[in-house]
Amino acid sequence: MGDQVDRQNETLASIIEKVGLKAFQPSSDEATRSEGQRELSALLSRTNTMALMSALTKLTQPDRVPGWLRIHLMDILTLLPQRPAGVRATLEFVFSVHPSSTVRISEAATTQTQGANITMEALQLASNLLSAPPATVSPEKWYLGVAPQLLSLLDGKEGPDLVKAAAYVIGFGVLGRRRFGAPGSPGWKAFAEPMLTKINPDLLLQESKAEPIVFSAGPDEVIDLRRDTILVQADDLYIALRRLSSLVESHPNPGLAKRLLAPLMPSLWAISTWPPAAKAFDERYRNPASTLLRIYLRLSGSPERFRVLLTNLLVVGNSDTSKPRWIYNQVGDCNLQVRRLRDKDAANPMSSLGLLETKSDAFVELLQSVETDSDISTLFSDLIRGSLESTETTREIKIIPGNEHSQDPMAQLVEAKVLQKMMENPKLADRLVTGWKHLLELVSQFLSQPQTPLISMNDDTTALALSLLNLVVTAPGFQRSNVDPDFLASIEGSLERISKSQEADVSQTARNLSLLLKYRDSLDDHSENITAPTDRQIEDRKTYNLAISYITQADSPPPVRAEGLNLLSGLIRAGSPILDIQATLVLLSSLLNEDDDYINLTVVRLFTQLADRHPRSTIKEILEHYVDADELEATDTRLRFGEALLQAIQRLGETFSGEIANQVGEAMLAIAGRRGYRPKTKAKQEREERLKEMKDKDAQNTWQGGVPDLDDSDDEQTEEERARNEIIAQIVSGWDSKRGAEDVRMRASALSIFSVGIETNVTGLGATLVEAAVDLCINVLALESGMETGILRRAAVVLILYVVRALADARENGRRLGFALTDASREDIARSLEYVAQTDNDGLVQQHARDVVESLHHWRMSALMPNVSEIRDDKGSDTLTRLAGLDIGVGSRPSLPPLDSGVRPRIEEIE
């Protein structure tokens, strides 16, 4: 069966080549080429996309077909994603053939489909193929073909892996590029607008607002003009929310999330706070909208954003009367659609008052879960100011000119209700007055206003101001000594005036507050003199708390966690003293245990930033997890710490020396050596082997003999593919730890990190460690010649190459390293590597070995020359006068007879 498939593939490639030669042969006549092109078109139309990709990939290799035919075949290959299901075929083809896609033993001999085992390298390649339009196709036409396919993959019907792949292509490949992803660009119109306009029809109506709605009907059809127009069907709204959620939540791209969600904030609020309905309704509409709204507010949340929500608190559609009116309309128990209102319809404000209670509760709950203490305090102060100002304007009868409009009473009612909810919520009590100085100024402003006989002291403004003053005085951190004396005297004077009023309640409250303010400092324990934090420390503390909450909250989606890491990175770069370095290192280490590649890359970057300012603590933390003496970490996690260690060493540069370099060098040699032993790993392997033997024995008893192989995937593979997969399976199976020994990948990683240390600062490692590393590499090349240890031998050869280069560079620059290779050692290394270059079964190992041998020979030749410091004086001029017995000094140059001033030099040709 495999031979048959192989012949079929070869036959398809041969047929395409034959027909292509006929269709595009420059020396043929027009009729022959036209006939060939029709045959080629028919062949392509009836052939499967995956088969075409495999055949065309082989045919477009260099020197496989004539150049003029290769150009046409390349055009056909680049247009294959435009075919139906061409995008999925492209993704699966790239994931199946990319070298990085096969890493697990269970998957080593199987073809990867449906996005299984998708690596970052393969995903980036697929993204480049699908997101960048070919030169022969305009972006508008290209995205018109691939956008519907990629958006449909976001639905999740093809599996979660392809959802992440499609989200990466759309988010980073298209919308992440300014050329294609800016608003109004072809990529934005093809990918973003189909989702956004379904959720907020205003975005679509802005472009077509000048176009009237035209009703068309047949001769016998009756149009009911009283019927409202359905702008968005319920299923379309559900699909848009689901696709947008998949795009935003699949990958941490905070910038893209803010661009997509900014125009949808009022719409998402209206959907997420819809009155309670069936469970299916929540799953289809409310839950996705609530998640998206929280993501946006966490990424760009501020008091101004919540003021916008407050303005649209009761809105269930669009509130702009200058635009066509539409509302969300529930249909049945679990459907929500967008309905356009007739122009004569007018929204009744009183019809929305029934939602005020539930909407205000939802607003306060959202504010509590998303906003920071400072933002809550700022919003609270703004609402208080607005409430006091609105109350003040009602004290006197005023004549308002016709061109001035008073504040909307509905907006005043909404703000008053929300303010009441905030003050009644016990969870917000300690968060309302974080910035007490600003609020104290506001209270003083209203308490110190001049009083008139027409104004009663027992009004709502005075009572509210006194209540706020009580919040400020009793707030944690308030100290009378920190208040400006003049400002404090003004408040005390206002309290004394109010306490003399005839109203018992108000006067008693004022007297109590006056006493509390007078003796406030004596209520605190001053045994320890605490310095008040600076403004920068306060801001850094707020940023730190916000970053930690974004990172550690269990329900934080990837964009929010990425934003938290960005905030933490800013504090690290600024050297903020608010950072707890050890706690930050522990937090970053816990994040590297996760399998999110995007988060891991950011965490590695933060480790390198910390290594700049705290190298000892950072290197120690990374080394503990990389060595993993307690055998708690998985191999993949240890390799991530290895990447962090490598980049930290590169970041340290010349400062990679002393105790840090010794610790790293010794740890790397201990891991790379052949004596590594992990008893817990060995015990676990023995348990797994016994369990496997028991299962095999039970299976044999069930089948009464050998267990038949029911996997027929080998029948669909060629002989070459089967041989390749067997080799890969053998190599991958050999990587794992055997009998408690260290994993081959970890040993290769350790040698690679040591090589980077040599390249960064070989002097810092010292002669002892470098000599031990070279001896270890020679032993690895001689003793570990198996196919599964190929990556280990590659790392060993590269380490020797770095040592030779470091010695050569030091000699050329006149630096003394404190050690060198003797002639005997150099000859021994060259002899060993020459043997490896001829006998090793790994091509890369052979090539690296030849490179090292060549470098050793060049170094030997350069040894005949003196050092640079010996042939140049202090002025930089050459002082070399002899070379291997040849006198090239100035005194040895032949003397030429001087030329007369009137005689020109003459060149003569002689026999």
Residue pairs with C-beta under 8 A, 6 or more apart in sequence:
1 715
1 716
2 714
2 715
2 716
2 717
2 718
2 719
2 721
2 722
3 718
3 719
5 715
5 716
5 717
5 718
6 718
6 719
6 720
9 51
9 54
9 55
9 718
12 47
12 51
12 52
12 55
13 55
13 58
13 59
15 43
16 40
16 43
16 55
16 56
16 59
16 73
17 59
17 65
17 69
19 36
19 39
19 40
19 43
20 36
20 40
20 59
20 65
20 69
20 72
20 73
21 36
21 65
21 66
21 69
22 28
22 32
22 33
22 35
22 36
22 39
22 40
23 33
23 36
23 37
23 39
23 40
23 72
24 33
24 36
24 37
24 68
24 69
24 72
25 32
25 33
25 36
26 68
28 36
44 52
44 76
49 80
49 83
49 85
49 86
49 89
50 89
50 92
50 93
52 76
52 77
52 80
53 77
53 80
53 89
53 90
53 93
54 93
56 73
56 76
56 77
56 80
57 77
57 97
58 64
59 65
59 70
59 73
60 70
60 73
60 74
60 77
64 70
65 73
75 134
75 136
78 134
78 136
79 134
79 137
80 86
80 89
80 90
81 87
81 89
81 90
81 129
81 130
81 145
81 146
81 149
82 142
82 145
82 146
83 89
85 149
86 145
86 146
86 149
87 130
87 146
87 149
87 150
87 153
87 166
88 149
88 153
88 158
88 162
90 126
90 129
90 130
91 115
91 126
91 130
91 162
91 165
91 166
92 112
92 113
92 114
92 115
94 122
94 125
94 126
94 129
95 101
95 112
95 113
95 115
95 116
95 117
95 118
95 122
95 126
96 111
96 112
96 113
98 119
98 121
98 122
98 125
100 119
100 121
100 122
101 112
101 117
101 118
101 119
101 122
102 108
102 112
102 117
102 728
102 732
103 117
103 119
103 732
104 117
104 732
105 729
105 732
105 733
105 736
107 116
107 117
108 725
108 728
108 729
108 732
108 733
109 722
109 725
109 726
109 728
109 729
110 713
110 725
111 713
111 717
112 118
114 158
114 159
114 161
114 162
115 158
115 159
115 161
115 162
115 164
115 165
116 161
118 161
118 164
118 165
120 597
123 165
123 168
126 165
126 169
127 168
127 169
127 172
127 173
128 173
130 146
130 150
130 169
130 173
131 169
131 173
131 174
131 177
131 180
131 187
132 173
133 139
133 141
133 142
133 143
134 142
138 186
139 180
139 185
139 186
139 187
140 186
140 190
143 174
143 180
143 186
143 187
143 189
143 190
143 191
144 190
147 190
147 191
147 194
150 166
150 169
150 170
150 191
151 166
151 170
151 191
151 194
151 195
151 243
153 162
153 163
153 165
153 166
154 163
154 166
154 167
154 170
154 242
154 243
154 246
154 247
155 163
155 239
155 242
155 243
155 246
156 163
156 242
156 246
163 246
163 250
164 250
164 251
166 246
167 246
167 247
167 250
167 251
168 250
168 251
170 191
170 247
171 247
171 250
171 251
171 253
171 256
172 251
172 253
174 180
174 181
174 187
174 190
174 191
175 181
175 187
175 188
175 191
175 192
175 256
175 259
175 260
176 253
176 256
177 187
179 185
180 186
180 187
180 188
181 187
181 188
181 192
181 256
182 188
183 192
183 259
192 260
193 203
193 204
194 240
195 240
195 243
195 244
195 247
195 260
196 203
196 240
196 244
196 260
196 263
196 264
197 203
197 204
198 232
198 236
198 237
198 239
198 240
198 338
199 237
199 240
199 241
199 244
199 264
199 267
199 268
199 271
200 263
200 264
200 266
200 267
201 231
201 232
201 318
201 326
201 338
201 340
202 318
202 320
202 323
203 263
205 323
205 324
206 323
209 323
209 324
213 229
215 223
215 225
217 223
226 342
228 339
228 340
228 341
228 342
229 339
229 340
230 337
230 338
230 339
230 340
231 326
231 338
231 339
231 340
232 240
232 337
232 338
233 337
234 331
234 335
234 336
234 337
235 335
237 285
237 336
237 337
237 338
238 284
238 285
238 336
241 271
241 284
241 285
241 288
241 289
241 292
242 288
244 260
244 288
244 292
245 288
245 291
245 292
247 260
248 256
248 257
248 260
248 261
248 292
248 295
248 557
248 559
249 291
249 295
249 557
249 558
249 559
250 558
251 558
251 559
251 598
252 558
252 559
252 561
252 562
252 563
252 596
252 598
252 599
252 602
253 559
253 562
254 299
254 559
254 560
254 562
254 563
254 566
257 295
257 296
257 299
257 559
258 296
258 299
258 300
261 268
261 292
261 293
261 295
261 296
262 296
262 300
264 292
264 296
265 293
265 296
265 305
265 308
265 309
266 308
266 309
266 312
266 315
266 318
266 319
267 289
268 289
268 290
268 292
268 293
268 296
269 293
269 309
269 312
269 313
270 312
270 315
270 316
270 317
270 328
271 285
271 286
271 289
271 328
271 336
272 286
272 289
272 290
272 293
272 362
273 358
273 359
273 362
274 281
274 285
274 286
274 328
274 330
274 336
275 355
275 358
277 286
277 330
277 333
277 334
278 333
278 334
280 333
280 334
281 330
281 333
281 334
281 335
281 336
284 334
284 335
284 336
285 336
291 557
293 366
294 366
294 369
294 370
295 557
295 559
295 560
297 305
297 306
297 366
297 370
297 371
298 370
298 550
298 556
298 560
298 563
299 559
299 560
299 563
301 370
301 371
301 372
301 375
302 375
303 375
303 378
303 379
303 382
306 363
306 367
306 371
306 375
306 379
307 379
307 382
309 363
309 366
310 363
310 414
310 415
310 418
311 411
312 319
313 356
313 359
313 360
313 363
313 414
313 418
314 352
314 353
314 355
314 356
314 359
314 410
314 414
316 327
316 328
316 352
317 325
317 326
317 327
317 328
317 338
317 341
318 324
318 325
318 326
318 327
324 340
325 340
325 341
325 343
325 345
325 347
326 338
326 339
326 340
326 341
327 338
327 339
327 341
328 336
328 337
328 338
328 339
329 336
329 337
329 338
329 339
330 336
331 337
349 410
356 413
356 414
356 417
357 417
360 414
360 417
360 418
360 421
361 421
363 418
363 421
364 418
364 421
364 422
364 425
364 428
367 376
367 379
367 422
367 428
368 376
368 425
368 427
368 428
368 431
371 379
372 542
372 545
372 546
373 431
373 434
373 542
374 434
374 435
374 542
376 422
376 428
376 431
376 432
376 434
377 431
377 432
377 433
377 434
377 435
377 438
377 439
378 435
378 438
380 419
380 422
380 432
380 433
380 439
381 435
381 438
381 439
381 442
383 415
383 418
383 419
383 422
384 419
384 439
384 442
384 464
384 468
385 442
386 415
387 415
387 416
387 419
387 464
388 442
388 446
388 461
388 464
388 465
390 407
390 412
391 459
391 460
391 461
391 464
392 446
392 449
392 461
395 454
395 455
395 459
396 454
400 406
422 428
422 432
423 432
430 476
432 471
433 439
433 471
433 472
433 475
434 475
436 472
436 475
436 477
436 478
437 483
439 468
439 471
439 472
440 469
440 472
440 483
440 487
440 491
441 487
442 468
443 465
443 468
443 469
443 472
443 491
444 487
444 490
444 491
444 494
446 461
446 462
446 465
447 462
447 465
447 466
447 469
447 491
447 494
447 495
447 498
448 490
448 491
448 493
448 494
451 457
451 497
456 503
457 498
457 501
457 502
457 503
457 506
458 501
458 503
458 505
458 506
462 498
462 506
463 506
463 509
466 498
466 506
466 509
466 510
466 513
469 491
469 513
470 509
470 513
470 516
472 478
473 513
473 516
473 517
473 520
474 516
478 520
479 520
479 521
479 524
480 488
480 517
480 518
480 520
480 521
481 521
482 532
488 517
491 517
492 514
492 517
492 518
495 510
495 511
495 513
495 514
495 517
496 510
496 514
498 506
498 507
498 510
499 507
499 508
499 510
499 511
499 514
500 507
501 507
501 510
533 541
537 577
537 578
540 571
540 574
540 576
540 577
540 578
541 578
543 567
543 570
543 571
544 567
544 568
544 571
544 576
544 578
544 579
546 564
546 567
547 564
547 565
547 567
547 568
547 571
548 564
548 568
548 587
549 564
550 556
550 560
550 561
550 563
550 564
550 567
551 561
551 564
551 565
551 568
551 587
551 591
552 587
553 560
556 564
558 596
558 598
558 599
561 599
562 598
562 599
562 602
565 599
565 602
565 603
565 606
566 602
568 584
568 606
569 602
569 605
569 606
569 609
571 578
571 579
572 579
572 584
572 606
572 609
572 610
572 613
573 609
575 613
581 610
581 614
581 617
582 617
584 610
585 610
585 617
585 618
585 621
586 621
588 603
588 606
588 607
588 610
589 621
589 622
589 625
589 641
591 599
591 600
591 603
592 600
592 603
592 604
592 625
592 637
592 640
592 641
592 644
593 633
593 637
594 600
595 636
600 640
603 644
604 640
604 643
604 644
604 647
605 647
607 618
607 622
607 644
607 647
607 648
608 644
608 647
608 648
608 650
608 651
610 617
610 618
611 618
611 619
611 648
611 651
611 652
612 651
612 652
615 648
615 652
615 655
615 660
616 659
616 660
618 648
619 645
619 648
619 660
619 663
619 664
620 663
622 641
622 644
622 645
622 648
623 645
623 663
623 664
623 667
625 633
625 637
625 638
625 641
626 638
626 641
626 642
626 645
626 667
626 671
627 667
627 670
627 671
628 638
631 678
631 679
631 680
631 681
633 641
635 743
635 745
635 746
638 746
638 749
639 745
639 746
639 749
642 746
642 749
642 750
642 753
645 664
645 753
646 752
646 753
646 756
649 656
649 664
649 753
649 756
649 757
649 760
650 756
650 760
652 660
652 760
652 761
653 760
653 761
654 760
654 761
654 764
655 761
656 664
656 757
656 760
656 761
656 764
657 761
657 763
657 764
658 764
661 757
661 761
661 764
661 765
661 766
661 769
662 765
662 766
662 769
664 753
664 757
665 754
665 757
665 765
665 766
665 769
665 773
666 769
667 750
668 750
668 751
668 753
668 754
668 757
669 750
669 754
669 769
669 772
669 773
669 776
670 676
671 742
671 746
671 747
671 749
671 750
672 747
672 748
672 750
672 751
672 754
672 776
672 780
673 747
673 776
674 741
674 779
674 780
674 783
674 784
676 741
676 742
676 747
677 740
677 741
677 742
678 737
678 740
678 741
678 742
679 740
681 737
681 740
682 737
682 739
682 740
685 737
685 738
685 739
685 740
696 707
699 707
700 706
700 707
714 722
717 725
727 787
730 787
730 788
731 787
731 788
731 790
732 788
733 788
734 744
734 786
734 787
734 788
734 789
735 743
735 744
735 745
735 788
735 791
736 743
736 744
737 743
744 788
744 789
744 791
744 792
745 791
747 792
747 795
748 791
748 792
748 794
748 795
749 795
751 773
751 777
751 792
751 795
751 796
751 798
751 799
752 795
752 798
752 799
754 765
754 773
754 799
755 795
755 798
755 799
755 802
757 764
757 765
758 765
758 770
758 773
758 799
758 802
758 803
758 806
759 802
759 805
759 806
762 770
762 803
762 806
762 810
762 817
763 815
763 817
763 818
766 818
767 817
767 818
767 819
770 803
770 819
771 819
773 799
773 803
774 799
774 800
774 803
774 829
776 796
777 796
777 797
777 799
777 800
778 796
778 800
778 828
778 829
778 832
780 789
780 792
780 793
780 796
781 793
781 796
781 797
781 832
781 833
781 836
781 840
781 845
781 849
782 832
784 792
784 793
785 793
785 840
785 841
787 841
787 842
790 841
790 842
790 844
790 845
793 836
793 840
793 842
793 845
794 842
794 844
794 845
794 848
797 833
797 836
797 845
797 848
797 849
797 852
798 848
800 829
800 833
800 852
801 848
801 851
801 852
801 855
804 821
804 852
804 855
804 856
804 859
805 855
806 817
807 817
807 820
807 821
807 859
808 855
808 858
808 859
808 862
809 815
810 816
810 817
811 859
811 862
811 867
812 862
812 868
813 868
814 867
814 868
814 869
821 829
826 856
826 859
826 860
829 852
829 856
830 853
830 856
830 857
833 849
833 850
833 852
833 853
833 856
834 849
834 853
836 845
836 846
836 849
837 846
837 849
837 850
837 853
838 846
840 846
840 849
864 884
865 871
866 880
870 879
871 878
871 879
871 880
872 878
872 879
873 879
880 888
881 887
881 888
881 889
881 890
882 888
882 889
899 905
